[in-house]
């Protein structure tokens, strides 16, 4: 056979191999496309269904987690904890045990602590984090008062070793998710509170002090008065009001007949109205229990100062702030309009409570 013949056979063999490889590649390509067509649609549907289910679950959880904790009986909580510890409820036991219960409720309510959540539904919620912040501020203020005044006989006395831990722990960043987490730091504060209560209630050798004096109570009330005043003002600004400061700077105060000039309108942004409302509601929830505890632990000094009535008036006003919310949203009607204004209603309760606090401080300052 000539060289040309061998060359022709060789070329024919190569063409056959190319055709075979092409057919094999085509077969697998077709199978791949077929599998993709069959599973692609199903996989997409599965993903869509899972997303819908996830959204429904988070919406339901969001509704459940938005439910505010109920109030509890301070006296029953005090008796129960004293029995569990097998201790007598000494002076200060009600206040400290109430503070522990409030702090644990903040962390252990449905959904837990939400303010530092990074995932739905917590990250979508704003009313409950505002409620939590209102409670947290009252815990911080009371822990500072206990460390600085209530646990010390005088300004030169040493600080209680547990309360030195409690105050900074509750002042930790309220939005830290991890390393360290907010919940972990607050639980350290609760553990220190429990240690303080254990030392305070020892029968033979109490290793902690709780001085239920008028000056100690007045010091905490002074801080509280400014807190409630600020909340009442912000709530009242939901409908807008002229700025007094602007009016004073623009009016000619030397001429008594000069017309007064209204200042620029001050109004809480509509995106913040519900946040301010729930912050006030959370603060009121915590204060309601704290004043009930004060009624127990400071009863002697309150009776001596004829101030028990003022404390009970404060409690009544704070109870009014915890009425059931029948509206799914915070309404912001004008003061005398058709729709309700929840912010003004809350401001009215807090203003009356603040007025009673002023009366209480006046009675405590009398000899």
Protein Blocks (a to p, Z undefined) as FASTA:
>chain_A
ZZklmmmmmmmmmmmmmmmmmmmmmmmmmmmmmmmmmmmmmmmmmmmmmmmmmmmmmmmm
mmmmmpccddddfklmmmmmmmmnopacdehjlmmmmmmmmmmmmmmmghiaaklpcbdf
klmpmklmmmmmmmmmmmmmmmmmmmmmmmpcbfkbccdfklmmmmmmmmgcfkbfbhpa
fklmmmmmmmmmmmmmmmmmpmklccbdcddbfklmmmmmmmmmmmmmmmmmmmmmmnop
adfklmmmmpcfkbmkbccdddddddddfklmmmmmmmmmmmmmmmmmmmmmmmmmmmmm
mmmnopmmmmmmmmmmmmmmmgccfbfbdcdbdfklmbdcfklmmmmmmmmmmmmmmmmm
mmmmpZZ
